[in-house]
């Protein structure tokens, strides 16, 4: 999968938020530990592919969507802590890039709206 930086940021946040939501709605689900490198979006995609309950998918994805929006407002250290809490691999450098991207995006909107 070939994704740009912006898409990668969204996929990482989607994974963190999805794992958190799965913990609430499908606590018996266990994520397989991969031998290879973490691929952004893979945790979310794997769970969606392995879950047949449409109602459960709907509940988890609604909560994950809200969670991802909340993660967009977090700083570097908060993102690293959230990722670690839910077992998603996230380096401090990547967390910094994600936080800076969403901060710049918010500032651009605020500047535009003035």
N, C-alpha and C positions, 0 to 999 in steps of 0.2 A: 504494500500500500504506500503510495507516494502522496504525502500531505504537506502543505506549507505550514509555517510556524503558527499562524492564526488558527488553523484547523486543529493543529496539535494541542494548543492551549485549551480549546473547547473540549476536545476528546479526553484530555487528562482530567479536567474538572468534571466532565460527565462520568468518568469512571469513579472518581472519589464520591460524588453524590449518589451514584447508583449503588455502590457498595454500602454506603450508609443507609440508603432506603431499603435495600435488601435485608440488612440487619434488623430492620423494624418489621417488615412484612413477610419475610421468608427466612427466618433466623436459622432454620435447619440446613440451608444451602451452604455448601463448603466450596470455596474457590480452589481450583486445582493449582498447585504451584508449578509454574513453568520453569523448565531448565534453562530456557533462553532468556533473551532480553525482553523487558516489558515493552509492549506495543500499545501506545495510547489508543483507547477505545476498545481494546480487546476484552476487558473484564465485562463491560456493558454488553458487547456483542455476544460473548459466550453465554452469559446468563439469559439474554433474550432468546437465543437459539435453543437453549436447553429447557426452557420453561414453556409448558403448554397452556397454562391457566391464563386465559385472556384477562380476567378480572384482576388477577395478581399483577400481571404486566402493567395494566392500566394504573393501578394504585402505586406501584413502585416507580413507574416513569413519571407520574405526576409529582410525587415527592422528590424524585431525583432532579426534575426540572427546576423546582423551587430551590433545592439545595445547590445546584450548579449556579443559579443566579446569585445566591448568597455568597458562594465561594468567590465570585468575581469581585466582590468588595473587600476581600481579605488581602493582607500584606504577606510578604515573603514568609516570615516565621509562622504565621497562622496557617498558611497553605501547607508548609512542610509538616506541621503538627497534625493537621487534618488528614493529610495523606498517610502519615505514619500510623495514626489511630485506626485507619481502615485498611492498612496493608498495601497501599498503592505506592510504588516506587516514584519518588520525586526528589531530585537533588535541589540543594539550596539555589544553585545557579538558574535552574529551570523555573523554580518558584519565583525567583526575582524577575525573570523575563515575563512570566505570566502576570505577576502583580503590576509590573510597569506597563504592560500592554493594556490591561483593563483600566488602570489609572489614567493613562493617556486617552483612552476611549471616553471615559467619563468627563475628563477635562475638555475634550473636543466638543462634546455635547453641551457642556455648560457654557463654553465660549460661543457656540453657535446660537444658543438660546438667549443670549444677552441682548 
